[in-house]
Amino acid sequence: MKLLRTIRLDPSDTFIFERAAEPGEWAVSGSFLFWDENPAELEGKARVAFRSGFLGVQSLGFSTLVQIVEAGEAERLAAVDTLAQHLVTTFGAPSPVEAKAAAEEEFAFASSLCVHPIDTLIAIHRTQENGEIREAFRSLRPKNGPKPLRAFAFLDVEGEDDAVEDHIDLATLGQETKP
């Protein structure tokens, strides 16, 4: 089976989120964290987490990107149990049974996002429309098949209908006047 794991290509998650997920944590979308929030009133790091954060299950930290990976049933069950425990102790779920059912639903949804090949990266964009939270997901894959990802790599992006073309000349940026 396939599940989502957090990945960190650069240190940006550590300063854009209040709490960054550690690389390699099992991940879910985490939208349930915002059900009682008014996204229009969120500011700063909380607003960034709402808009673009996947939830790392172990730390309850956020990650901008997750990676599709192969997982065994024992790993899935352990991740579900970890999330269920957090739902009881941190979020006040009414019972362990209900918490486990909710955690199972979160992982079932996360697994449904894994329709792409292993190592595909997934990004989330969350909005609020008419009082409901909407999620849009983009997949990012290396051009010409899998290869090790670096902080700067060329990727095919799926699901970005309104892509804006920016042309940045990195060589010129590096030669700009220095003090």
C-alpha positions as CSV (number, residue, x, y, z in Angstrom):
1,M,0.0,0.0,0.0
2,K,1.0,3.6,-0.4
3,L,1.0,6.3,2.2
4,L,2.3,9.9,2.6
5,R,5.5,10.8,4.5
6,T,6.7,14.3,5.2
7,I,9.8,15.5,3.3
8,R,12.0,18.5,3.7
9,L,13.9,19.7,0.7
10,D,15.2,22.8,2.4
11,P,14.9,24.4,5.9
12,S,11.9,26.7,5.0
13,D,9.3,24.6,6.9
14,T,11.2,25.3,10.2
15,F,10.6,29.0,9.9
16,I,7.2,29.3,8.1
17,F,5.3,27.0,10.5
18,E,5.0,27.3,14.2
19,R,6.0,23.7,14.5
20,A,7.6,21.9,11.5
21,A,7.1,18.2,11.0
22,E,10.3,16.1,11.1
23,P,11.2,14.6,7.7
24,G,9.9,11.0,7.4
25,E,6.8,11.3,9.5
26,W,3.6,9.7,8.3
27,A,1.3,12.4,7.2
28,V,-2.4,13.2,6.7
29,S,-4.0,16.4,5.3
30,G,-4.8,17.6,8.7
31,S,-7.7,19.9,7.8
32,F,-9.6,18.7,10.9
33,L,-7.3,21.0,12.9
34,F,-9.1,24.0,11.3
35,W,-12.7,23.1,11.6
36,D,-13.3,25.4,14.6
37,E,-11.2,28.2,13.1
38,N,-12.2,31.1,11.0
39,P,-9.5,31.0,8.3
40,A,-10.0,34.7,7.5
41,E,-8.9,35.6,11.0
42,L,-5.7,33.4,10.9
43,E,-2.5,35.3,10.7
44,G,1.2,34.6,10.2
45,K,2.3,31.0,10.7
46,A,-1.2,29.7,11.5
47,R,-2.4,31.1,8.2
48,V,0.5,29.4,6.3
49,A,-0.3,26.1,8.1
50,F,-3.9,26.4,7.0
51,R,-3.1,27.2,3.4
52,S,-0.3,24.8,2.7
53,G,0.5,22.4,5.6
54,F,0.2,18.6,5.7
55,L,0.1,17.3,9.3
56,G,3.0,15.1,10.5
57,V,1.3,12.5,12.7
58,Q,4.1,12.0,15.2
59,S,4.9,15.6,16.0
60,L,1.7,17.3,15.0
61,G,3.9,19.6,13.0
62,F,3.4,20.8,9.5
63,S,5.2,20.0,6.2
64,T,4.8,21.8,2.9
65,L,5.4,18.7,0.9
66,V,4.8,15.0,1.4
67,Q,6.1,12.1,-0.6
68,I,4.3,9.0,-1.7
69,V,6.0,5.9,-0.3
70,E,5.4,2.2,0.1
71,A,4.1,1.2,3.5
72,G,3.3,-2.1,5.2
73,E,0.1,-2.8,7.1
74,A,2.0,-2.8,10.5
75,E,3.3,0.7,9.7
76,R,-0.1,1.9,8.8
77,L,-1.7,0.5,11.9
78,A,1.0,2.1,14.1
79,A,0.5,5.5,12.4
80,V,-3.3,5.2,12.9
81,D,-2.8,4.4,16.6
82,T,-0.4,7.4,17.0
83,L,-2.9,9.8,15.4
84,A,-5.8,8.3,17.5
85,Q,-3.8,8.8,20.7
86,H,-3.2,12.5,19.7
87,L,-6.9,12.8,19.0
88,V,-7.7,11.7,22.5
89,T,-5.0,13.4,24.5
90,T,-4.5,16.6,22.5
91,F,-7.8,17.2,20.9
92,G,-10.3,15.7,23.4
93,A,-11.9,13.0,21.3
94,P,-14.8,11.6,23.2
95,S,-13.4,8.0,23.3
96,P,-10.5,6.0,22.0
97,V,-12.9,4.0,19.7
98,E,-14.1,7.2,18.1
99,A,-10.6,8.6,17.8
100,K,-9.4,5.4,16.1
101,A,-12.3,5.6,13.6
102,A,-11.4,9.2,12.8
103,A,-7.7,8.4,12.4
104,E,-8.6,5.5,10.1
105,E,-10.6,8.0,8.0
106,E,-7.7,10.4,7.8
107,F,-5.3,7.7,6.6
108,A,-7.9,6.3,4.1
109,F,-8.1,9.8,2.6
110,A,-4.3,10.2,2.7
111,S,-4.0,6.9,0.9
112,S,-6.5,8.0,-1.7
113,L,-4.1,10.7,-2.7
114,C,-1.4,8.1,-3.5
115,V,-2.6,7.4,-7.1
116,H,0.8,8.6,-8.5
117,P,4.0,6.6,-8.6
118,I,6.2,6.1,-5.5
119,D,8.4,9.2,-4.8
120,T,5.9,11.6,-6.3
121,L,5.7,14.8,-4.1
122,I,2.3,16.2,-3.2
123,A,1.5,19.8,-2.2
124,I,-1.7,21.1,-0.7
125,H,-3.6,24.3,-1.1
126,R,-6.4,24.9,1.4
127,T,-9.1,27.6,1.1
128,Q,-12.4,28.4,2.7
129,E,-15.4,28.8,0.4
130,N,-18.9,29.4,1.5
131,G,-18.0,28.3,5.1
132,E,-16.4,25.0,3.9
133,I,-12.7,24.1,3.8
134,R,-11.6,23.1,0.3
135,E,-8.4,21.3,-0.5
136,A,-6.6,21.2,-3.8
137,F,-3.6,18.9,-4.4
138,R,-0.7,19.2,-6.8
139,S,1.6,16.4,-7.7
140,L,5.3,17.0,-8.5
141,R,7.4,14.5,-10.3
142,P,10.9,14.7,-11.7
143,K,10.9,15.1,-15.5
144,N,11.9,11.9,-17.4
145,G,11.2,9.6,-14.4
146,P,12.3,9.2,-10.9
147,K,15.7,10.5,-9.8
148,P,17.0,11.9,-6.5
149,L,15.4,15.2,-5.7
150,R,17.4,18.3,-4.8
151,A,16.4,21.6,-3.4
152,F,16.4,22.9,-6.9
153,A,15.1,20.5,-9.5
154,F,12.9,20.8,-12.6
155,L,9.5,19.2,-12.0
156,D,6.3,18.6,-13.9
157,V,3.4,20.1,-12.0
158,E,-0.1,18.6,-12.3
159,G,-3.1,20.4,-11.1
160,E,-1.9,24.0,-11.5
161,D,-4.3,25.4,-14.0
162,D,-3.4,29.1,-13.4
163,A,0.3,28.7,-13.5
164,V,2.2,32.0,-13.6
165,E,5.4,32.1,-15.6
166,D,8.2,33.8,-13.8
167,H,11.6,34.1,-15.5
168,I,14.4,34.4,-13.0
169,D,18.0,34.8,-14.2
170,L,20.0,33.2,-11.3
171,A,23.3,34.2,-12.8
172,T,22.4,37.8,-12.9
173,L,21.0,37.7,-9.4
174,G,24.3,36.3,-8.1
175,Q,26.2,39.2,-9.8
176,E,24.1,42.1,-8.4
177,T,26.0,44.7,-6.4
178,K,27.3,43.4,-3.2
179,P,28.2,45.7,-0.2
